[in-house]
Amino acid sequence: MTFKGFEIEVNYKGNYDFFTSDNKVLILNQDGEISISFEIIGNSISITSTNYDTGISIDTATKKVEVNIPDPMEFE
């Protein structure tokens, strides 16, 4: 998905949904819980919420955001 010039890639085994407003993105996991929410402010991203051990990588050169949502039922 591309949003406000940022490419957003989600790595998650289950189903997920994107919800967007003018400058905010919510990604919900298959249980309907917010896995991450962030806000685009100019050329910056403000992370406003994460769930579980959600990992976020942001490549500022390419404006790519990678979101890694773990399956809460898988234990390491």
DSSP file (Angstrom, degrees, kcal/mol; ACC not computed):
  #  RESIDUE AA STRUCTURE BP1 BP2  ACC     N-H-->O    O-->H-N    N-H-->O    O-->H-N    TCO  KAPPA ALPHA  PHI   PSI    X-CA   Y-CA   Z-CA
    1    1 A M              0   0    0      0, 0.0     7,-3.9     0, 0.0     2,-0.5   0.000 360.0 360.0 360.0 141.8    0.0    0.0    0.0
    2    2 A T  E     +A    7   0A   0      5,-0.3     2,-0.4     3,-0.0     5,-0.2  -0.957 360.0 175.2-112.9 132.4    1.2    3.5   -0.7
    3    3 A F  E >   -A    6   0A   0      3,-2.9     3,-2.1    -2,-0.5    22,-0.0  -0.964  67.5 -20.4-141.5 119.9    0.1    6.4    1.6
    4    4 A K  T 3  S-     0   0    0     -2,-0.4     3,-0.1     1,-0.3    -1,-0.1   0.834 128.2 -48.9  53.0  38.2    1.2   10.0    1.4
    5    5 A G  T 3  S+     0   0    0      1,-0.3     2,-0.5    38,-0.0    -1,-0.3   0.410 116.2 113.2  85.4  -2.4    4.4    9.0   -0.5
    6    6 A F  E <   -A    3   0A   0     -3,-2.1    -3,-2.9    58,-0.0     2,-0.5  -0.880  61.3-139.8-103.2 132.8    5.3    6.2    1.9
    7    7 A E  E     -Ab   2  64A   0     56,-2.3    58,-3.5    -2,-0.5     2,-0.5  -0.812  19.4-158.4 -88.2 127.9    5.2    2.5    0.7
    8    8 A I  E     - b   0  65A   0     -7,-3.9     2,-0.5    -2,-0.5    58,-0.2  -0.940   9.8-174.5-114.7 120.1    3.8    0.4    3.5
    9    9 A E  E     - b   0  66A   0     56,-3.0    58,-3.1    -2,-0.5     2,-0.5  -0.955   7.6-159.1-114.7 129.3    4.6   -3.3    3.6
   10   10 A V  E     - b   0  67A   0     -2,-0.5     2,-0.7    56,-0.2    58,-0.2  -0.932   4.7-163.2-112.3 127.1    2.9   -5.6    6.2
   11   11 A N  E     + b   0  68A   0     56,-3.2    58,-2.3    -2,-0.5     2,-0.3  -0.923  37.1 132.0-108.2 107.3    4.4   -9.0    7.1
   12   12 A Y        -     0   0    0     -2,-0.7     4,-0.1    56,-0.2    -2,-0.1  -0.961  51.9-143.2-157.6 135.0    1.7  -11.0    8.9
   13   13 A K  S    S+     0   0    0     56,-0.4    -1,-0.1    -2,-0.3     2,-0.0   0.792  84.7  58.1 -72.8 -27.8    0.5  -14.6    8.4
   14   14 A G  S    S-     0   0    0      1,-0.2     2,-0.2     0, 0.0    -2,-0.1  -0.165 100.0 -75.5 -91.9-173.0   -3.1  -13.7    9.2
   15   15 A N        +     0   0    0     -2,-0.0     2,-0.3    14,-0.0    15,-0.2  -0.551  50.0 179.7 -81.3 149.9   -5.6  -11.3    7.6
   16   16 A Y        -     0   0    0     -2,-0.2     2,-0.4    13,-0.2    13,-0.2  -0.968  15.4-143.7-146.8 161.8   -5.3   -7.6    8.3
   17   17 A D  E     -D   28   0B   0     11,-2.0    11,-2.5    -2,-0.3     2,-0.4  -0.963   7.1-142.6-129.7 146.3   -7.0   -4.4    7.3
   18   18 A F  E     -D   27   0B   0     -2,-0.4     2,-0.4     9,-0.2     9,-0.2  -0.879  15.3-175.5-102.3 138.5   -5.9   -0.8    6.6
   19   19 A F  E     -D   26   0B   0      7,-2.4     7,-2.9    -2,-0.4     2,-0.3  -0.999  10.0-176.8-129.9 134.6   -7.9    2.2    7.6
   20   20 A T  E     -D   25   0B   0     -2,-0.4     5,-0.2     5,-0.2     2,-0.2  -0.933  14.9-179.9-131.5 153.3   -6.8    5.6    6.7
   21   21 A S        -     0   0    0      3,-2.1     5,-0.0    -2,-0.3    -2,-0.0  -0.529  63.0 -60.6-125.7-160.2   -7.8    9.2    7.2
   22   22 A D  S    S-     0   0    0     -2,-0.2     3,-0.0     1,-0.2    -2,-0.0   0.886 129.4  -6.4 -55.4 -41.9   -6.2   12.4    5.9
   23   23 A N  S    S+     0   0    0     18,-0.0    17,-3.1   -20,-0.0     2,-0.4   0.262 116.4  86.1-140.3  12.9   -2.9   11.7    7.6
   24   24 A K  E     - E   0  39B   0     15,-0.2    -3,-2.1     2,-0.0     2,-0.4  -0.934  49.3-162.7-124.9 144.2   -3.3    8.7    9.8
   25   25 A V  E     -DE  20  38B   0     13,-2.9    13,-2.2    -2,-0.4     2,-0.4  -0.984   2.8-170.7-123.8 133.3   -3.0    4.9    9.2
   26   26 A L  E     -DE  19  37B   0     -7,-2.9    -7,-2.4    -2,-0.4     2,-0.5  -0.983   4.9-163.2-118.1 135.7   -4.4    2.1   11.3
   27   27 A I  E     -DE  18  36B   0      9,-2.5     8,-3.1    -2,-0.4     9,-1.3  -0.977   9.8-163.2-118.9 118.2   -3.5   -1.5   10.7
   28   28 A L  E     -DE  17  34B   0    -11,-2.5   -11,-2.0    -2,-0.5     6,-0.2  -0.828  10.8-136.2-102.7 137.5   -5.8   -4.0   12.4
   29   29 A N    >   -     0   0    0      4,-2.6     3,-2.3    -2,-0.4   -13,-0.2  -0.163  41.8 -83.6 -79.9-177.9   -4.8   -7.7   12.8
   30   30 A Q  T 3  S+     0   0    0      1,-0.3   -14,-0.1   -15,-0.2    -1,-0.1   0.671 129.5  57.7 -64.9 -16.6   -7.2  -10.6   12.2
   31   31 A D  T 3  S-     0   0    0      2,-0.1    -1,-0.3   -16,-0.1     3,-0.1   0.382 118.8-109.6 -92.1   3.6   -8.7  -10.2   15.7
   32   32 A G  S <  S+     0   0    0     -3,-2.3     2,-0.3     1,-0.3    -2,-0.1   0.599  74.8 136.9  80.0  11.3   -9.6   -6.6   15.0
   33   33 A E        -     0   0    0      1,-0.1    -4,-2.6     2,-0.0     2,-0.6  -0.664  64.5-105.9 -90.8 146.8   -7.0   -5.2   17.3
   34   34 A I  E     -E   28   0B   0     -2,-0.3    -6,-0.3    -6,-0.2     3,-0.1  -0.610  34.6-179.5 -71.9 116.3   -4.9   -2.2   16.3
   35   35 A S  E    S-     0   0B   0     -8,-3.1    16,-1.9    -2,-0.6     2,-0.3   0.829  70.1 -11.5 -83.4 -36.0   -1.4   -3.6   15.5
   36   36 A I  E     -EF  27  50B   0     -9,-1.3    -9,-2.5    14,-0.2     2,-0.4  -0.965  56.3-169.1-159.7 146.3    0.0   -0.2   14.7
   37   37 A S  E     +EF  26  49B   0     12,-2.2    11,-2.4    -2,-0.3    12,-1.5  -0.997  16.5 170.2-133.9 141.0   -1.2    3.3   14.1
   38   38 A F  E     -EF  25  47B   0    -13,-2.2   -13,-2.9    -2,-0.4     2,-0.4  -0.983  22.7-138.2-148.3 161.3    0.9    6.1   12.8
   39   39 A E  E     -EF  24  46B   0      7,-2.6     7,-3.0    -2,-0.3     2,-0.6  -0.953  12.9-137.9-123.3 136.6    0.5    9.6   11.5
   40   40 A I  E     + F   0  45B   0    -17,-3.1     2,-0.5    -2,-0.4     5,-0.2  -0.848  22.5 179.2 -93.9 120.5    2.3   11.2    8.6
   41   41 A I  E >   - F   0  44B   0      3,-2.4     3,-1.9    -2,-0.6     2,-0.4  -0.906  62.6 -57.2-124.3 100.6    3.4   14.8    9.4
   42   42 A G  T 3  S-     0   0    0     -2,-0.5     0, 0.0     1,-0.3     0, 0.0  -0.531 120.9 -19.1  65.5-120.8    5.1   16.3    6.4
   43   43 A N  T 3  S+     0   0    0     -2,-0.4     2,-0.3    -3,-0.1    -1,-0.3   0.174 124.9  87.7-100.5  15.6    8.0   14.0    5.6
   44   44 A S  E <   -F   41   0B   0     -3,-1.9    -3,-2.4     2,-0.0     2,-0.5  -0.772  64.6-141.4-116.3 158.7    8.0   12.3    9.0
   45   45 A I  E     -F   40   0B   0     -2,-0.3     2,-0.6    -5,-0.2    -5,-0.2  -0.980   9.2-160.6-118.2 130.2    6.1    9.4   10.6
   46   46 A S  E     -F   39   0B   0     -7,-3.0    -7,-2.6    -2,-0.5     2,-0.5  -0.951  13.4-143.9-110.2 114.8    4.9    9.6   14.1
   47   47 A I  E     +F   38   0B   0     -2,-0.6    -9,-0.2    -9,-0.2     3,-0.1  -0.676  23.4 174.5 -78.2 121.1    4.2    6.1   15.6
   48   48 A T  E     +     0   0B   0    -11,-2.4     2,-0.3    -2,-0.5   -10,-0.2   0.638  59.8   2.6-105.6 -17.2    1.2    6.6   17.9
   49   49 A S  E     -F   37   0B   0    -12,-1.5   -12,-2.2     2,-0.0    -1,-0.3  -0.933  53.8-174.6-167.4 142.1    0.5    3.0   19.0
   50   50 A T  E     -F   36   0B   0     -2,-0.3     2,-0.3   -14,-0.2   -14,-0.2  -0.951  14.0-144.9-136.2 161.7    1.8   -0.5   18.7
   51   51 A N    >   -     0   0    0    -16,-1.9     3,-2.0    -2,-0.3   -16,-0.0  -0.932  59.6 -24.9-127.1 148.3    0.5   -3.9   19.8
   52   52 A Y  T 3  S-     0   0    0     -2,-0.3    -2,-0.1     1,-0.3    19,-0.0  -0.228 121.7 -32.0  52.1-131.7    2.3   -7.0   21.0
   53   53 A D  T 3  S+     0   0    0     17,-0.1    -1,-0.3     2,-0.0    15,-0.1  -0.201  82.4 167.8-110.3  38.8    5.8   -7.1   19.7
   54   54 A T    <   -     0   0    0     -3,-2.0     2,-0.4   -19,-0.2    15,-0.2  -0.325  22.5-149.6 -56.8 128.7    5.0   -5.3   16.4
   55   55 A G  E     -C   68   0A   0     13,-2.7    13,-3.0     2,-0.0     2,-0.4  -0.829  10.0-163.6-105.2 143.0    8.3   -4.3   14.7
   56   56 A I  E     -C   67   0A   0     -2,-0.4     2,-0.4    11,-0.2    11,-0.2  -0.990   7.3-175.4-129.3 129.7    8.7   -1.3   12.5
   57   57 A S  E     -C   66   0A   0      9,-2.5     9,-3.2    -2,-0.4     2,-0.5  -0.991   6.5-168.3-121.2 131.8   11.5   -0.6   10.1
   58   58 A I  E     -C   65   0A   0     -2,-0.4     2,-0.9     7,-0.2     7,-0.2  -0.973   9.7-160.5-124.1 119.8   11.5    2.8    8.2
   59   59 A D  E  >> -C   64   0A   0      5,-2.9     4,-1.5    -2,-0.5     5,-1.4  -0.862   6.5-170.0 -96.2 105.1   13.9    3.4    5.3
   60   60 A T  T  45S+     0   0    0     -2,-0.9    -1,-0.2     1,-0.2     5,-0.0   0.785  80.9  58.9 -69.7 -26.9   14.0    7.1    5.1
   61   61 A A  T  45S+     0   0    0      1,-0.2    -1,-0.2    -3,-0.1    -2,-0.0   0.900 121.3  24.6 -68.6 -40.2   15.9    7.1    1.8
   62   62 A T  T  45S-     0   0    0     -3,-0.2   -55,-0.2     2,-0.1    -2,-0.2   0.483 101.5-125.9-102.8  -4.5   13.2    5.1    0.0
   63   63 A K  T  <5 +     0   0    0     -4,-1.5   -56,-2.3     1,-0.2     2,-0.5   0.895  57.5 151.8  57.0  42.8   10.3    6.1    2.2
   64   64 A K  E   < -bC   7  59A   0     -5,-1.4    -5,-2.9   -58,-0.2     2,-0.5  -0.907  30.9-162.6-107.3 131.1    9.4    2.5    2.8
   65   65 A V  E     -bC   8  58A   0    -58,-3.5   -56,-3.0    -2,-0.5     2,-0.5  -0.957   3.0-165.3-112.2 124.5    7.8    1.4    6.0
   66   66 A E  E     -bC   9  57A   0     -9,-3.2    -9,-2.5    -2,-0.5     2,-0.5  -0.954   2.6-166.0-112.8 123.7    7.9   -2.3    6.9
   67   67 A V  E     -bC  10  56A   0    -58,-3.1   -56,-3.2    -2,-0.5     2,-0.6  -0.942   2.0-165.7-112.5 121.8    5.6   -3.6    9.6
   68   68 A N  E     -bC  11  55A   0    -13,-3.0   -13,-2.7    -2,-0.5   -56,-0.2  -0.922   5.5-171.7-110.6 110.3    6.2   -7.0   11.1
   69   69 A I        -     0   0    0    -58,-2.3   -56,-0.4    -2,-0.6   -15,-0.1  -0.895  14.0-144.9-104.7 115.4    3.2   -8.3   13.1
   70   70 A P        -     0   0    0      0, 0.0   -17,-0.1     0, 0.0   -16,-0.1  -0.408  21.4-110.8 -76.1 155.5    3.9  -11.4   15.1
   71   71 A D    >   -     0   0    0      1,-0.1     3,-2.0    -2,-0.1   -59,-0.0  -0.781  23.3-147.3 -81.6 117.3    1.3  -14.1   15.6
   72   72 A P  T 3  S+     0   0    0      0, 0.0    -1,-0.1     0, 0.0   -20,-0.0   0.672  95.5  59.8 -64.3 -14.4    0.5  -13.9   19.3
   73   73 A M  T 3  S+     0   0    0      2,-0.0     2,-0.6    -3,-0.0    -2,-0.0   0.554  88.2  84.5 -89.7  -7.7   -0.2  -17.6   19.4
   74   74 A E    <   -     0   0    0     -3,-2.0     2,-0.4     2,-0.0    -3,-0.0  -0.851  64.6-164.9 -96.5 123.9    3.4  -18.5   18.2
   75   75 A F              0   0    0     -2,-0.6    -2,-0.0     1,-0.1    -4,-0.0  -0.873 360.0 360.0-110.2 140.7    5.9  -18.6   21.1
   76   76 A E              0   0    0     -2,-0.4    -1,-0.1     0, 0.0    -2,-0.0   0.419 360.0 360.0 -97.2 360.0    9.7  -18.6   20.6
